[in-house]
Amino acid sequence: MKQLLQFGLRLATGCQRHAVLGAMTRKPGCVGQHFGCPGMFSQVRNSSNQSDFHKSSGAPIKLYYFGFKGRAEPIRILLNYVGRPFEDIRVTEEEWVGMKKDAPFHSMPFIQINGTRYGQSMAILQHFAREHGLYGKTNMEAFTVDMCIQIYYELNSMGPNIMHEHNKEKKLQLIKHFTEFQYPRTFGNIETIYKQNNTGFAIGNEVTLADIVVFDMCDGVVKSMVPKLDKQKYPFIAGIEEKLSQDKRIKAYLDKRPVTKY
């Protein structure tokens, strides 16, 4: 017992000595000392990428995609909504042949920031949503945003299959399945999310990425096959569609963008 007490005393004295030395040598702004002992906690905090984050958040953006809406459209809408300048580079099929080998994952859309290219449409969309505070205020709100994104992805993934189907009979079958089953089921689930929140938004009382992707569903693949939204059946979805279509920045973008079916 005596030896244990002596060891504890030496340990405490050592930590006090480190605390004094740390206070004398600590640089201004150095935080995170643990029990008075300078060490890895201050190093972890000081090695964070806060400066890189702030640098990238204002850096010029180049967005590469084809001339139609497709998977880049929610990114375009989000960036316009937050007022983030970006270069909307619409690539032709001929240009893409030469670009594909150097594109991230050999696909579009992709973005370029500070000379570095990043791919995957959902990752890009979620990155900018987090960067501009459109991902909810709590983990559970972010959970709902992610649910809406998953619903959005599942519905939108049917669009290319229908668009690229060359067999006329099979194409009609796919459209029938979409309009009579997939579309009403999906929009019914989304309407429930809005109804439960009952503020006119998917979560909270302001626009988030969830609302952006719902708007894009109405404006994109659904609009190409179900031209008129049933406002009586889906009043909350109709409400957010109207709200975002009349947003000053989004409206300015919609008015000037190329007219395409998809």
Backbone as CSV, one residue per row, in Angstrom:
resi,resn,N_x,N_y,N_z,CA_x,CA_y,CA_z,C_x,C_y,C_z
1,MET,0.836,-1.209,0.000,0.000,0.000,0.000,0.869,1.257,0.000
2,LYS,1.941,1.228,0.831,2.835,2.385,0.903,3.476,2.674,-0.450
3,GLN,3.899,1.583,-1.150,4.512,1.756,-2.467,3.523,2.344,-3.472
4,LEU,2.272,1.896,-3.382,1.240,2.395,-4.284,0.993,3.882,-4.078
5,LEU,0.980,4.318,-2.797,0.783,5.731,-2.504,1.947,6.565,-3.022
6,GLN,3.160,6.043,-2.874,4.330,6.773,-3.358,4.294,6.925,-4.890
7,PHE,3.862,5.841,-5.564,3.749,5.899,-7.034,2.716,6.953,-7.443
8,GLY,1.562,6.971,-6.710,0.513,7.947,-7.017,1.016,9.366,-6.809
9,LEU,1.806,9.582,-5.764,2.337,10.912,-5.486,3.292,11.355,-6.584
10,ARG,4.183,10.435,-7.013,5.127,10.771,-8.087,4.379,11.101,-9.376
11,LEU,3.300,10.336,-9.687,2.511,10.565,-10.901,1.845,11.927,-10.853
12,ALA,1.250,12.263,-9.683,0.571,13.549,-9.536,1.562,14.696,-9.670
13,THR,2.737,14.536,-9.022,3.766,15.583,-9.097,4.226,15.784,-10.524
14,GLY,4.364,14.674,-11.273,4.787,14.759,-12.668,3.781,15.503,-13.510
15,CYS,2.517,15.216,-13.289,1.472,15.896,-14.059,1.423,17.379,-13.742
16,GLN,1.638,17.729,-12.436,1.659,19.137,-12.066,2.812,19.840,-12.762
17,ARG,3.995,19.149,-12.806,5.148,19.738,-13.452,4.882,19.959,-14.945
18,HIS,4.236,18.982,-15.582,3.887,19.123,-16.997,2.889,20.253,-17.207
19,ALA,1.959,20.405,-16.248,0.959,21.460,-16.374,1.612,22.828,-16.339
20,VAL,2.616,22.991,-15.382,3.311,24.269,-15.277,4.101,24.548,-16.547
21,LEU,4.847,23.531,-16.993,5.635,23.697,-18.214,4.730,23.977,-19.409
22,GLY,3.579,23.294,-19.437,2.650,23.506,-20.543,2.128,24.917,-20.552
23,ALA,1.815,25.436,-19.352,1.289,26.802,-19.283,2.329,27.816,-19.705
24,MET,3.638,27.512,-19.385,4.712,28.448,-19.729,5.017,28.426,-21.224
25,THR,4.881,27.231,-21.847,5.303,27.099,-23.243,4.153,27.062,-24.227
26,ARG,2.933,27.028,-23.730,1.785,26.907,-24.610,1.673,28.113,-25.530
27,LYS,1.448,27.842,-26.768,1.268,28.922,-27.745,-0.135,29.494,-27.636
28,PRO,-0.320,30.763,-27.956,-1.671,31.349,-27.930,-2.598,30.540,-28.830
29,GLY,-3.792,30.277,-28.323,-4.774,29.561,-29.119,-4.659,28.060,-28.994
30,CYS,-3.673,27.561,-28.255,-3.505,26.122,-28.081,-4.511,25.631,-27.054
31,VAL,-5.342,24.677,-27.447,-6.385,24.191,-26.545,-6.335,22.676,-26.497
32,GLY,-7.085,22.098,-25.574,-7.259,20.655,-25.539,-6.328,19.923,-24.594
33,GLN,-5.659,20.604,-23.632,-4.789,19.895,-22.698,-5.649,18.973,-21.835
34,HIS,-5.137,17.775,-21.568,-5.894,16.758,-20.848,-5.332,16.597,-19.447
35,PHE,-6.105,16.944,-18.415,-5.682,16.865,-17.023,-4.395,17.627,-16.783
36,GLY,-4.202,18.758,-17.479,-3.030,19.582,-17.259,-1.803,19.100,-17.992
37,CYS,-1.895,17.984,-18.729,-0.733,17.433,-19.427,-0.839,17.725,-20.907
38,PRO,0.069,18.546,-21.456,0.015,18.782,-22.886,0.314,17.493,-23.619
39,GLY,-0.337,17.267,-24.732,-0.086,16.020,-25.447,-0.949,15.906,-26.671
40,MET,-1.428,14.674,-26.899,-2.058,14.388,-28.176,-3.369,15.126,-28.373
41,PHE,-4.071,15.500,-27.288,-5.358,16.152,-27.470,-5.186,17.520,-28.131
42,SER,-4.173,18.275,-27.689,-3.928,19.558,-28.324,-3.447,19.366,-29.752
43,GLN,-2.692,18.280,-29.984,-2.189,18.032,-31.330,-3.315,17.677,-32.279
44,VAL,-4.276,16.869,-31.803,-5.415,16.512,-32.655,-6.206,17.753,-33.035
45,ARG,-6.496,18.593,-32.042,-7.263,19.807,-32.324,-6.506,20.707,-33.294
46,ASN,-5.189,20.876,-33.067,-4.415,21.778,-33.903,-4.169,21.238,-35.302
47,SER,-4.302,19.918,-35.472,-4.067,19.343,-36.793,-5.349,19.224,-37.605
48,SER,-6.445,19.813,-37.130,-7.710,19.747,-37.870,-7.610,20.537,-39.158
49,ASN,-8.573,20.284,-40.056,-8.544,20.912,-41.380,-9.496,22.100,-41.471
50,GLN,-9.633,22.837,-40.375,-10.552,23.971,-40.389,-10.170,24.986,-41.458
51,SER,-8.860,25.272,-41.594,-8.452,26.253,-42.596,-8.736,25.748,-43.998
52,ASP,-8.537,24.433,-44.230,-8.832,23.860,-45.530,-10.321,23.944,-45.828
53,PHE,-11.139,23.695,-44.790,-12.594,23.760,-44.979,-13.021,25.145,-45.418
54,HIS,-12.565,26.158,-44.690,-12.961,27.528,-45.033,-12.411,27.934,-46.393
55,LYS,-11.238,27.417,-46.715,-10.665,27.731,-48.019,-11.492,27.116,-49.139
56,SER,-11.910,25.825,-48.977,-12.669,25.151,-50.026,-14.089,25.689,-50.125
57,SER,-14.631,26.182,-48.993,-16.016,26.625,-49.019,-16.212,27.875,-49.869
58,GLY,-15.141,28.607,-50.132,-15.277,29.794,-50.975,-14.542,29.676,-52.294
59,ALA,-13.969,28.501,-52.546,-13.178,28.314,-53.762,-14.084,28.189,-54.987
60,PRO,-13.586,28.578,-56.161,-14.365,28.436,-57.393,-14.703,26.968,-57.664
61,ILE,-15.902,26.742,-58.153,-16.379,25.389,-58.430,-16.637,25.239,-59.922
62,LYS,-16.194,24.127,-60.475,-16.563,23.746,-61.832,-17.372,22.457,-61.749
63,LEU,-18.572,22.476,-62.319,-19.441,21.304,-62.321,-19.571,20.778,-63.745
64,TYR,-19.183,19.523,-63.934,-19.192,18.917,-65.262,-20.334,17.901,-65.372
65,TYR,-21.155,18.075,-66.407,-22.210,17.091,-66.688,-22.725,17.329,-68.099
66,PHE,-23.580,16.424,-68.547,-24.177,16.570,-69.873,-25.146,17.760,-69.892
67,GLY,-25.697,18.051,-71.055,-26.532,19.231,-71.217,-27.932,19.116,-70.652
68,PHE,-28.328,17.938,-70.185,-29.678,17.777,-69.632,-29.651,17.828,-68.103
69,LYS,-30.826,17.643,-67.489,-30.929,17.747,-66.021,-30.188,16.599,-65.348
70,GLY,-30.757,15.405,-65.435,-30.113,14.209,-64.924,-29.639,14.301,-63.488
71,ARG,-28.530,13.637,-63.206,-28.031,13.531,-61.838,-27.347,14.800,-61.336
72,ALA,-27.084,15.738,-62.224,-26.435,16.985,-61.794,-27.446,18.051,-61.380
73,GLU,-28.710,17.865,-61.741,-29.671,18.945,-61.529,-29.885,19.320,-60.069
74,PRO,-30.014,18.364,-59.136,-30.159,18.795,-57.740,-28.944,19.568,-57.232
75,ILE,-27.761,19.252,-57.755,-26.552,20.005,-57.378,-26.665,21.431,-57.896
76,ARG,-27.074,21.582,-59.149,-27.254,22.922,-59.732,-28.295,23.719,-58.943
77,ILE,-29.394,23.069,-58.597,-30.467,23.754,-57.860,-29.982,24.178,-56.479
78,LEU,-29.294,23.279,-55.781,-28.802,23.597,-54.435,-27.822,24.762,-54.471
79,LEU,-26.870,24.715,-55.387,-25.870,25.790,-55.458,-26.514,27.127,-55.802
80,ASN,-27.514,27.101,-56.665,-28.234,28.333,-56.972,-29.033,28.818,-55.768
81,TYR,-29.641,27.895,-55.037,-30.445,28.275,-53.872,-29.602,28.986,-52.818
82,VAL,-28.403,28.498,-52.560,-27.543,29.103,-51.527,-26.734,30.266,-52.072
83,GLY,-26.833,30.523,-53.371,-26.097,31.637,-53.961,-24.619,31.372,-54.116
84,ARG,-24.250,30.123,-54.261,-22.833,29.745,-54.415,-22.468,29.778,-55.900
85,PRO,-21.582,30.662,-56.323,-21.193,30.732,-57.735,-20.519,29.432,-58.184
86,PHE,-20.818,29.011,-59.394,-20.145,27.841,-59.958,-20.211,27.920,-61.477
87,GLU,-19.276,27.242,-62.107,-19.236,27.191,-63.562,-19.956,25.921,-64.013
88,ASP,-21.071,26.096,-64.682,-21.913,24.985,-65.113,-21.455,24.518,-66.498
89,ILE,-20.554,23.540,-66.514,-19.946,23.084,-67.770,-20.754,21.908,-68.306
90,ARG,-21.463,22.148,-69.421,-22.333,21.134,-70.012,-21.595,20.464,-71.176
91,VAL,-21.282,19.210,-70.962,-20.397,18.461,-71.856,-21.207,17.753,-72.942
92,THR,-20.733,17.804,-74.176,-21.386,17.083,-75.264,-20.923,15.628,-75.263
93,GLU,-21.660,14.796,-75.964,-21.285,13.381,-76.066,-19.897,13.233,-76.682
94,GLU,-19.607,14.056,-77.677,-18.307,14.004,-78.355,-17.181,14.408,-77.403
95,GLU,-17.407,15.459,-76.623,-16.399,15.913,-75.664,-16.149,14.866,-74.582
96,TRP,-17.209,14.189,-74.178,-17.108,13.209,-73.106,-16.195,12.038,-73.474
97,VAL,-16.177,11.676,-74.735,-15.315,10.578,-75.176,-13.857,10.851,-74.821
98,GLY,-13.412,12.076,-75.017,-12.037,12.440,-74.707,-11.792,12.713,-73.239
99,MET,-12.854,13.067,-72.477,-12.712,13.424,-71.059,-12.818,12.229,-70.123
100,LYS,-13.506,11.197,-70.570,-13.907,10.102,-69.669,-12.742,9.464,-68.940
101,LYS,-11.625,9.250,-69.622,-10.490,8.546,-69.010,-9.894,9.306,-67.829
102,ASP,-10.073,10.617,-67.787,-9.501,11.437,-66.709,-10.531,11.846,-65.663
103,ALA,-11.789,11.439,-65.856,-12.843,11.814,-64.921,-12.832,10.894,-63.702
104,PRO,-13.160,11.404,-62.519,-13.233,10.544,-61.338,-14.229,9.407,-61.566
105,PHE,-13.791,8.191,-61.371,-14.619,6.999,-61.559,-15.128,6.863,-63.000
106,HIS,-14.529,7.643,-63.906,-14.894,7.613,-65.326,-16.384,7.879,-65.535
107,SER,-16.927,8.799,-64.751,-18.352,9.119,-64.856,-18.598,10.580,-64.516
108,MET,-19.775,11.042,-64.862,-20.233,12.380,-64.487,-21.566,12.234,-63.759
109,PRO,-21.933,13.260,-62.943,-21.236,14.533,-62.767,-19.997,14.407,-61.884
110,PHE,-19.102,15.386,-62.062,-18.010,15.551,-61.130,-17.732,17.047,-61.003
111,ILE,-17.063,17.402,-59.923,-16.742,18.811,-59.692,-15.231,18.970,-59.595
112,GLN,-14.788,20.199,-59.769,-13.378,20.523,-59.592,-13.274,21.711,-58.652
113,ILE,-12.516,21.534,-57.561,-12.292,22.588,-56.568,-10.803,22.652,-56.277
114,ASN,-10.243,23.834,-56.393,-8.804,24.020,-56.127,-7.947,23.034,-56.917
115,GLY,-8.347,22.765,-58.153,-7.563,21.895,-59.024,-7.767,20.407,-58.814
116,THR,-8.574,20.028,-57.815,-8.832,18.617,-57.536,-10.248,18.257,-57.967
117,ARG,-10.388,17.087,-58.575,-11.697,16.633,-59.048,-12.302,15.612,-58.081
118,TYR,-13.622,15.736,-57.886,-14.351,14.845,-56.992,-15.584,14.326,-57.727
119,GLY,-15.894,13.032,-57.529,-17.008,12.424,-58.237,-18.125,11.945,-57.322
120,GLN,-19.106,11.271,-57.942,-20.298,10.703,-57.307,-21.317,11.793,-56.949
121,SER,-22.420,11.766,-57.665,-23.420,12.836,-57.561,-23.978,13.008,-56.151
122,MET,-24.297,11.898,-55.467,-24.875,12.008,-54.134,-23.859,12.554,-53.135
123,ALA,-22.608,12.131,-53.270,-21.561,12.636,-52.371,-21.363,14.136,-52.562
124,ILE,-21.377,14.579,-53.810,-21.232,16.013,-54.106,-22.395,16.793,-53.513
125,LEU,-23.597,16.286,-53.739,-24.804,16.948,-53.247,-24.802,17.049,-51.730
126,GLN,-24.470,15.957,-51.059,-24.463,15.950,-49.597,-23.351,16.836,-49.032
127,HIS,-22.217,16.878,-49.722,-21.115,17.743,-49.282,-21.550,19.206,-49.241
128,PHE,-22.141,19.675,-50.332,-22.538,21.080,-50.383,-23.698,21.374,-49.423
129,ALA,-24.574,20.393,-49.219,-25.665,20.585,-48.264,-25.126,20.768,-46.850
130,ARG,-24.156,19.948,-46.468,-23.546,20.096,-45.134,-22.796,21.417,-45.024
131,GLU,-22.079,21.748,-46.081,-21.268,22.956,-46.055,-22.127,24.212,-45.908
132,HIS,-23.353,24.162,-46.404,-24.223,25.343,-46.365,-25.391,25.200,-45.393
133,GLY,-25.276,24.274,-44.450,-26.256,24.175,-43.378,-27.623,23.678,-43.800
134,LEU,-27.675,22.818,-44.802,-28.963,22.300,-45.293,-29.153,20.829,-44.931
135,TYR,-28.556,20.408,-43.820,-28.624,18.988,-43.450,-29.297,18.778,-42.094
136,GLY,-30.114,19.750,-41.669,-30.782,19.636,-40.386,-29.908,20.121,-39.245
137,LYS,-30.522,20.240,-38.079,-29.823,20.774,-36.913,-29.477,19.705,-35.880
138,THR,-30.009,18.509,-36.061,-29.720,17.407,-35.145,-29.431,16.150,-35.955
139,ASN,-28.905,15.137,-35.269,-28.653,13.871,-35.951,-29.941,13.243,-36.471
140,MET,-31.029,13.392,-35.728,-32.290,12.799,-36.154,-32.877,13.550,-37.351
141,GLU,-32.682,14.853,-37.402,-33.114,15.598,-38.592,-32.282,15.177,-39.807
142,ALA,-30.976,14.975,-39.586,-30.118,14.500,-40.670,-30.550,13.102,-41.114
143,PHE,-31.048,12.306,-40.178,-31.564,10.971,-40.485,-32.725,11.083,-41.476
144,THR,-33.630,12.020,-41.227,-34.768,12.219,-42.129,-34.309,12.708,-43.496
145,VAL,-33.311,13.588,-43.513,-32.745,14.036,-44.789,-32.222,12.836,-45.569
146,ASP,-31.492,11.958,-44.893,-30.941,10.772,-45.551,-32.044,9.847,-46.067
147,MET,-33.135,9.733,-45.326,-34.263,8.919,-45.795,-34.823,9.475,-47.101
148,CYS,-34.994,10.791,-47.145,-35.521,11.425,-48.357,-34.566,11.251,-49.535
149,ILE,-33.274,11.313,-49.254,-32.278,11.111,-50.308,-32.362,9.687,-50.850
150,GLN,-32.530,8.716,-49.941,-32.639,7.317,-50.371,-33.880,7.107,-51.231
151,ILE,-35.002,7.690,-50.819,-36.243,7.599,-51.598,-36.048,8.239,-52.969
152,TYR,-35.413,9.389,-52.960,-35.130,10.112,-54.207,-34.284,9.273,-55.146
153,TYR,-33.231,8.668,-54.607,-32.311,7.883,-55.438,-33.026,6.678,-56.047
154,GLU,-33.840,6.007,-55.239,-34.545,4.818,-55.726,-35.508,5.158,-56.860
155,LEU,-36.223,6.271,-56.723,-37.171,6.657,-57.776,-36.434,7.135,-59.023
156,ASN,-35.441,7.977,-58.831,-34.736,8.550,-59.979,-33.926,7.517,-60.751
157,SER,-33.502,6.459,-60.089,-32.713,5.429,-60.772,-33.533,4.698,-61.822
158,MET,-34.857,4.811,-61.753,-35.711,4.180,-62.753,-35.726,4.969,-64.054
159,GLY,-35.434,6.268,-63.978,-35.487,7.127,-65.151,-34.589,6.680,-66.291
160,PRO,-33.279,6.470,-66.035,-32.392,6.044,-67.122,-32.809,4.729,-67.759
161,ASN,-33.332,3.784,-66.935,-33.771,2.502,-67.488,-34.900,2.691,-68.499
162,ILE,-35.807,3.602,-68.188,-36.912,3.885,-69.102,-36.415,4.654,-70.316
163,MET,-35.573,5.640,-70.072,-35.089,6.499,-71.150,-34.284,5.714,-72.184
164,HIS,-33.478,4.755,-71.723,-32.582,4.029,-72.635,-33.173,2.717,-73.154
165,GLU,-34.405,2.408,-72.778,-35.040,1.185,-73.277,-35.508,1.394,-74.725
166,HIS,-34.999,0.570,-75.644,-35.318,0.735,-77.069,-36.495,-0.124,-77.520
167,ASN,-36.792,-1.147,-76.752,-37.955,-1.989,-77.084,-39.227,-1.245,-76.693
168,LYS,-40.033,-0.906,-77.685,-41.206,-0.056,-77.458,-42.182,-0.673,-76.469
169,GLU,-42.454,-1.969,-76.628,-43.409,-2.640,-75.741,-42.909,-2.680,-74.300
170,LYS,-41.622,-3.003,-74.140,-41.049,-3.044,-72.791,-40.993,-1.653,-72.173
171,LYS,-40.727,-0.658,-72.987,-40.675,0.720,-72.497,-42.037,1.150,-71.968
172,LEU,-43.091,0.790,-72.669,-44.446,1.120,-72.219,-44.765,0.411,-70.905
173,GLN,-44.278,-0.805,-70.746,-44.493,-1.543,-69.504,-43.776,-0.866,-68.332
174,LEU,-42.554,-0.394,-68.593,-41.801,0.300,-67.547,-42.479,1.607,-67.133
175,ILE,-42.976,2.330,-68.120,-43.675,3.587,-67.829,-44.940,3.315,-67.027
176,LYS,-45.675,2.271,-67.406,-46.899,1.892,-66.702,-46.607,1.549,-65.244
177,HIS,-45.536,0.776,-65.024,-45.141,0.411,-63.660,-44.758,1.654,-62.855
178,PHE,-44.076,2.569,-63.502,-43.646,3.795,-62.826,-44.849,4.652,-62.432
179,THR,-45.731,4.921,-63.382,-46.841,5.847,-63.145,-47.935,5.262,-62.256
180,GLU,-48.131,3.938,-62.319,-49.237,3.326,-61.579,-48.816,2.710,-60.244
181,PHE,-47.519,2.472,-60.068,-47.080,1.842,-58.829,-45.990,2.639,-58.111
182,GLN,-44.835,2.790,-58.773,-43.681,3.387,-58.106,-43.916,4.847,-57.718
183,TYR,-44.444,5.625,-58.640,-44.677,7.049,-58.374,-45.672,7.279,-57.235
184,PRO,-46.886,6.689,-57.265,-47.805,6.933,-56.150,-47.310,6.396,-54.813
185,ARG,-46.598,5.268,-54.834,-46.075,4.730,-53.574,-45.019,5.668,-52.989
186,THR,-44.104,6.124,-53.844,-43.039,7.012,-53.385,-43.585,8.341,-52.892
187,PHE,-44.450,8.954,-53.671,-44.991,10.251,-53.277,-45.894,10.142,-52.053
188,GLY,-46.546,8.991,-51.884,-47.336,8.779,-50.674,-46.458,8.751,-49.442
189,ASN,-45.305,8.089,-49.546,-44.365,8.030,-48.417,-43.778,9.405,-48.097
190,ILE,-43.458,10.155,-49.131,-42.899,11.496,-48.924,-43.946,12.423,-48.319
191,GLU,-45.164,12.330,-48.806,-46.249,13.162,-48.276,-46.435,12.927,-46.785
192,THR,-46.285,11.684,-46.361,-46.407,11.339,-44.938,-45.336,12.036,-44.105
193,ILE,-44.112,12.085,-44.626,-43.014,12.767,-43.917,-43.364,14.241,-43.708
194,TYR,-43.861,14.891,-44.747,-44.236,16.307,-44.644,-45.433,16.498,-43.711
195,LYS,-46.377,15.597,-43.790,-47.578,15.698,-42.949,-47.222,15.570,-41.476
196,GLN,-46.313,14.660,-41.160,-45.908,14.465,-39.766,-45.180,15.688,-39.221
197,ASN,-44.378,16.349,-40.057,-43.664,17.551,-39.610,-44.599,18.759,-39.554
198,ASN,-45.482,18.841,-40.547,-46.576,19.828,-40.574,-46.116,21.284,-40.474
199,THR,-44.999,21.603,-41.141,-44.536,22.990,-41.193,-44.407,23.494,-42.634
200,GLY,-44.649,22.598,-43.581,-44.427,22.943,-44.974,-43.064,22.516,-45.473
201,PHE,-42.240,21.995,-44.536,-40.903,21.503,-44.877,-40.775,20.056,-44.401
202,ALA,-39.800,19.342,-44.951,-39.624,17.939,-44.568,-39.204,17.810,-43.106
203,ILE,-38.326,18.706,-42.659,-37.918,18.750,-41.256,-37.821,20.204,-40.817
204,GLY,-37.995,20.435,-39.528,-37.861,21.790,-38.997,-38.814,22.757,-39.662
205,ASN,-38.366,23.995,-39.772,-39.202,25.027,-40.393,-38.436,25.834,-41.425
206,GLU,-37.481,25.166,-42.092,-36.730,25.824,-43.153,-36.253,24.795,-44.174
207,VAL,-35.819,25.278,-45.317,-35.407,24.404,-46.411,-34.159,23.607,-46.036
208,THR,-34.188,22.314,-46.368,-33.023,21.456,-46.229,-32.832,20.692,-47.541
209,LEU,-31.808,19.866,-47.563,-31.550,19.044,-48.746,-32.730,18.140,-49.053
210,ALA,-33.470,17.722,-48.031,-34.654,16.885,-48.252,-35.635,17.589,-49.186
211,ASP,-35.864,18.869,-48.961,-36.793,19.637,-49.803,-36.235,19.816,-51.210
212,ILE,-34.922,19.988,-51.307,-34.284,20.160,-52.618,-34.489,18.921,-53.484
213,VAL,-34.282,17.729,-52.914,-34.417,16.513,-53.716,-35.878,16.222,-54.051
214,VAL,-36.790,16.570,-53.162,-38.219,16.401,-53.471,-38.615,17.325,-54.619
215,PHE,-38.137,18.552,-54.573,-38.396,19.484,-55.664,-37.833,18.949,-56.979
216,ASP,-36.629,18.399,-56.934,-36.017,17.885,-58.160,-36.779,16.683,-58.697
217,MET,-37.348,15.855,-57.807,-38.176,14.738,-58.266,-39.372,15.248,-59.065
218,CYS,-40.014,16.281,-58.519,-41.179,16.864,-59.203,-40.785,17.487,-60.531
219,ASP,-39.606,18.063,-60.577,-39.150,18.806,-61.753,-38.464,17.921,-62.783
220,GLY,-38.052,16.715,-62.367,-37.258,15.871,-63.246,-37.987,14.675,-63.793
221,VAL,-37.607,13.486,-63.303,-38.114,12.242,-63.876,-39.628,12.113,-63.751
222,VAL,-40.208,12.585,-62.652,-41.662,12.491,-62.487,-42.380,13.366,-63.502
223,LYS,-41.887,14.577,-63.667,-42.510,15.515,-64.606,-42.485,14.993,-66.034
224,SER,-41.455,14.236,-66.375,-41.343,13.711,-67.736,-42.375,12.628,-68.026
225,MET,-42.926,12.002,-66.961,-43.903,10.931,-67.164,-45.259,11.209,-66.520
226,VAL,-45.268,12.095,-65.526,-46.527,12.503,-64.887,-46.546,14.029,-64.917
227,PRO,-46.946,14.608,-66.055,-46.804,16.061,-66.260,-47.465,16.931,-65.204
228,LYS,-48.576,16.458,-64.620,-49.305,17.305,-63.680,-49.406,16.630,-62.317
229,LEU,-48.876,17.284,-61.297,-48.918,16.754,-59.944,-50.324,16.911,-59.369
230,ASP,-50.837,15.866,-58.744,-52.155,15.899,-58.107,-52.030,16.653,-56.781
231,LYS,-52.388,17.924,-56.779,-52.208,18.779,-55.603,-53.149,18.409,-54.460
232,GLN,-54.292,17.817,-54.784,-55.213,17.407,-53.728,-54.726,16.145,-53.024
233,LYS,-54.096,15.259,-53.782,-53.592,14.019,-53.212,-52.273,14.236,-52.480
234,TYR,-51.456,15.174,-52.991,-50.138,15.443,-52.399,-49.991,16.942,-52.104
235,PRO,-50.783,17.473,-51.180,-50.758,18.925,-50.926,-49.432,19.443,-50.372
236,PHE,-48.771,18.659,-49.523,-47.506,19.118,-48.943,-46.395,19.141,-49.995
237,ILE,-46.363,18.114,-50.839,-45.361,18.090,-51.908,-45.613,19.232,-52.880
238,ALA,-46.883,19.464,-53.209,-47.227,20.574,-54.099,-46.809,21.902,-53.479
239,GLY,-46.933,21.992,-52.168,-46.564,23.225,-51.474,-45.079,23.520,-51.537
240,ILE,-44.235,22.495,-51.304,-42.786,22.741,-51.354,-42.332,22.954,-52.789
241,GLU,-42.992,22.314,-53.737,-42.655,22.546,-55.142,-42.927,24.006,-55.515
242,GLU,-44.071,24.514,-55.101,-44.418,25.910,-55.387,-43.469,26.867,-54.682
243,LYS,-43.158,26.564,-53.439,-42.302,27.438,-52.632,-40.906,27.576,-53.252
244,LEU,-40.321,26.459,-53.637,-38.966,26.510,-54.187,-38.947,27.031,-55.621
245,SER,-39.981,26.753,-56.379,-40.019,27.265,-57.754,-40.121,28.786,-57.781
246,GLN,-40.632,29.370,-56.691,-40.758,30.818,-56.612,-39.627,31.470,-55.821
247,ASP,-38.717,30.651,-55.304,-37.536,31.225,-54.656,-36.778,32.071,-55.678
248,LYS,-36.321,33.223,-55.266,-35.723,34.181,-56.198,-34.567,33.594,-56.997
249,ARG,-33.647,32.938,-56.325,-32.470,32.412,-57.012,-32.803,31.185,-57.858
250,ILE,-33.628,30.296,-57.310,-34.002,29.105,-58.080,-34.800,29.506,-59.313
251,LYS,-35.721,30.440,-59.149,-36.537,30.894,-60.283,-35.669,31.493,-61.378
252,ALA,-34.669,32.281,-60.995,-33.759,32.880,-61.977,-33.019,31.791,-62.748
253,TYR,-32.621,30.739,-62.039,-31.936,29.631,-62.706,-32.882,28.884,-63.641
254,LEU,-34.084,28.567,-63.161,-35.047,27.823,-63.978,-35.410,28.582,-65.246
255,ASP,-35.468,29.892,-65.144,-35.849,30.720,-66.298,-34.782,30.721,-67.395
256,LYS,-33.526,30.523,-66.997,-32.445,30.639,-67.989,-31.846,29.296,-68.415
257,ARG,-32.162,28.196,-67.706,-31.534,26.919,-68.033,-32.078,26.382,-69.360
258,PRO,-31.302,25.547,-70.042,-31.757,24.947,-71.302,-32.997,24.086,-71.073
259,VAL,-33.898,24.083,-72.028,-35.111,23.261,-71.929,-34.795,21.842,-72.411
260,THR,-34.917,20.881,-71.492,-34.676,19.470,-71.828,-35.776,18.630,-71.223
261,LYS,-35.987,17.427,-71.775,-37.037,16.551,-71.257,-36.621,15.916,-69.948
262,TYR,-35.356,15.532,-69.865,-34.865,14.866,-68.645,-33.876,15.759,-67.921
